[in-house]
């Protein structure tokens, strides 16, 4: 039996998804997306999962979309299927983290941008090389990258196809935090434990609130928060009681 292209491990409330083609630098194929999509569907229904981490096996997160697949005319179930899969991940009612080490280029960057934020190892390198290959994004980069780093910086990345270090990615707002290579995954796990210590109700409600008001004017966003906020969660009383008894 062939080894899974996307591995899953549950640990302390977090589902760790690992892109698993290390011999091909985790280059992204239709098969990998099929497995990723299946995991996303399962996780969306799993109340034991409070946080999700997507990372890469071996030397890097992912070198990007498999160019051999593109050249051979890869078959997808429907137009926009890759983009739809990443949108499903983005809309999971749980915090999603891209844990990036080594290469994170083009299609891999599109995957990472669909996470709530990126945690980077010092070894991480980011680039959008669509223009190098006479391609344009179809997995969401043109929409997510400028929202993350601003329009001018997104254009710089897209037009130059330049590679940026983890420190540069942190400076431009692409990566949220940078950790040492030697202690990268333990730091990621510790970060996830901070998330899991808080209410999964609040995480899901806050994600929906942020998504619904993204790009709105301040006044319309405030009105939405007042009238559409989901309010108190079922674990509120228990959490407050535990705190007051300390």
Secondary structure, DSSP 8 states (H G I E B T S, - for coil): ----SEEEEEETTEEEEEE--GGGTT-B-HHHHHHHHHHHHHHHT-TT--EEEEEESTT-SB--B-HHHHHTT---SSTTHHHHHHHHHHT-SSEEEEEE-SEEETHHHHHHHTSSEEEEETT-EEE--GGGGT----SSHHHHHHHHH-HHHHHHHHHH--EEEHHHHHHHTSSSEEE-STTHHHHHHHHHHHHHTS-HHHHHHHHHHHHHHTT--HHHHHHHHHHH-----TTHHHHHHHHHT-
